[in-house]
Amino acid sequence: MWGPYASAPRGMAAFNNFSRNENNPVWMLTWTQGDANNVATSPNPYDPFTPTSLAAAVASNHQNQLNPYVQDATAMAGMGSYYQGQGNFTQPLQYHLYAPLGPHRENLLAYQRTAHDFFFSDALREELQRKSEASLQVLPNSSLPAHIDHFHSLVPLDTTNQKNATIFGYPSWVYKAVSSKDGHIYALRRLEGYRLTNEKAIRSVQSWKRVSNSSVVTIHDAFTTRAFGDSSLVFVMDYHPLSKTLADNHFGTAGRFQGRPSGPHVPEPVLWSYIVQISSALKTIHSSGLSARLIEPTKVLLTNKNRIRLNSCAIFDVVQHDSPLSMVELQQDDLVQFGRLILSIATNNPAAIHNIPKAIEHVGRLYTTELKDCILWLLSPSNPQSAKGIDQFLGGIAGHLAANFDYTLHYDDQLHTELNRELENSRILRLMTKLNFINERPEFAQNEQWSETGERYFLKLFRDYVFHQVDAQGNPVIDLAHVLTCLAKLDAGVDEKISLVSRDEQNCLVVSYKELKRGVDAAFQDLLKASRRT
Ligand SMILES: Nc1ncnc2c1ncn2[C@@H]1O[C@H](COP(=O)(O)OP(=O)(O)OP(=O)(O)O)[C@@H](O)[C@H]1O
């Protein structure tokens, strides 16, 4: 029999079920000392529920170690370089790595936690992984050019291969591509067969580079190329993985091409959310002395649930550079196009804009008068004495702006909660990676200074203490709470002491987490130095 539980069987029972006794909730223990079940010789037994001891613990932690991560800074920098080769990542992603534990346990007490509480929510993790998988997608035997300017690894994003020149006057294609300048992924929109006749036209994109709004797909550049075998104009934009157009989302393929109502009725709050986001985009665009020029369902991207972005800005400024319309007129037209977009989505029919009175009547039946009036205002012609403006419109929908702002703040809070859980994971992953780098390296097997016999011996014993515990009967103890607690204490380098017993039970060492942390850092630094040796 080996392992600390052999001499302290009381602790073993308390470690089971991912929870501990009332005085030592798992998540509190991650930052404090005083785990009575460990063979602890800690000078300050800690009670997390006593305010004075909490204050004292915080103060003493501050004194000893203002920031437990600072000591790690160089090592972390090293780890950073280790992870840089992620572009070569080919391993299939594990969507169900943290599969739900089934029905949530309702018999848990307030201080108890399940494994689920320590990790990212499944839905969000899966969504992010799908997006990263889409971003890393490659097309091995593609007939597309290998390089367009400094972009490579082109993957088409169009959902059909039908040429459609109705919107821009040129067939347009969208590709995902990687920039060899910065390694980032961009979306390239190509207008096939475009010939540049006026240099000034393409320079108009410069003003769009300065437009920064969360509801506009950011434009980075535009250039002409012959790499596709024709003369093409290419716009470089932010890439939003797995996004759909509003047309795809609300009309589907059938509705979009057959021009008849399709899909379910869109809830009014969703429409208001679209209205608020497009208004915000237009506010920024118009204040920059520009106009969107194209606001229609196939050119608005849905990048997340109810999150939309205008996706064709700057294009008409180049291809219709000589428009006879003044900027004021173009901005007025933006408002009319905006009204038509909301009308078509509210009626679930892209063809609704061809019979506006009927469509408005339909909206009046399904939605509030406020929404109907808002659409009518956008569609109505401007008064020759005072032109309509986006500021006026924003004033009219102030109540919805506040509601959307509140919704966004709630969402922000929710994401922070998720982020908080992930915080634990990333530092614990780094720590586990370090431990695995250090322990049982074959090249140091005979090295007196290394793990088996040297001063790093206790790191190997610690690994056993964390992962290879057995109970009084010699059965494996599989306890996530124990692992997370030990690793979090190691990361913080707390003063608490633990006894480590060798497998043959011939050696027993009493060390503090602080000493262990120093040992891990020193061993890892040695490894880093050795890895840089030429
Ligand atoms: N910036 C982008 N990031 C990610 N995906 C994009 C981006 N721009 C467009 N896409 C995707 O590319 C596809 C094609 O976009 P496009 O604007 O050509 O729409 P479309 O419905 O094919 O319109 P059209 O009929 O005019 O070609 C869409 O599925 C869209 O989601």
The ligand as an ORCA input file, in Angstrom:
! r2SCAN-3c Opt
* xyz 0 1
  N     -17.043     38.164    -44.797
  C     -17.510     36.923    -44.864
  N     -17.130     36.009    -43.955
  C     -17.602     34.763    -44.015
  N     -18.477     34.315    -44.917
  C     -18.910     35.186    -45.851
  C     -18.445     36.525    -45.880
  N     -19.046     37.156    -46.911
  C     -19.848     36.252    -47.498
  N     -19.771     35.062    -46.875
  C     -20.493     33.840    -47.212
  O     -20.317     33.594    -48.592
  C     -21.511     33.130    -49.166
  C     -21.775     33.927    -50.433
  O     -21.963     35.292    -50.122
  P     -22.715     36.261    -51.133
  O     -22.671     37.618    -50.559
  O     -22.193     36.071    -52.512
  O     -24.180     35.743    -51.005
  P     -25.076     35.053    -52.079
  O     -26.279     34.643    -51.338
  O     -24.308     33.975    -52.782
  O     -25.383     36.274    -53.024
  P     -25.370     36.330    -54.607
  O     -26.598     35.596    -55.021
  O     -25.380     37.770    -54.886
  O     -24.071     35.664    -55.039
  C     -22.596     33.281    -48.129
  O     -22.966     32.010    -47.647
  C     -21.982     34.053    -47.011
  O     -22.399     33.555    -45.772
*
